[in-house]
Amino acid sequence: MQISDTSSQDFVQRQVNISQYEQSLTSPRIASVHRTTGETDVQVTVNLDGTGICKAATGIPFLDHMLHQIASHGLIDLDVQAKGDWEIDDHHTNEDVGITLGQALSKALGDRKGIIRFGNFLAPLDEALVQVALDFSGRPHLSYGLQIPTERVGTYDTQLVREFFVALVNHSQLTLHIRQLDGINSHHIIEATFKAFARAMRIAVEIDPRRGGMIPSSKGVL
């Protein structure tokens, strides 16, 4: 039985993809982005193949706490350093951290070959229960279903949770759905959201050994 030229080319390409996949196992996916505006100066470094180490100094203590959740539960190494116009409020810094983190994630993922792509996680935190489903689809979309009962957690404006995820989604080209199933404590609801996001992202960015370095799409591109 003869093998067609097309089949032979497909086989060769498959072997190249497998070789790239094997190389990816020993090459950490690391990216740094430095973003400066008239309002903020943000530096983010992310290692998708890390161990959960986090250095966060954004000038917004509650946001730092949430970034630690992303690193710890997503098993990524994260370094976020930010200076902003805090004398006005936290809005610009919060948003620009989301933008820069999104850009760093996209840069670290590259062409997204070999990744699982989809992630889903349901995180409880005491009375709060939040589900996150996401897809590194290349198509930014946020469906935000949180109902946070208070305007602030400490000094943090709870409206900024949505603004953070809007910024991150748009600049990582991520499809993200957040659903609150239960919860009455604002801190618990928000922290459960970040933990669920971290675990869903951890699933999605893992390298799929059966994918063999191929783009995880029937279209062949994301």
Disulfide bonds with the S-S distance in Angstrom:
none
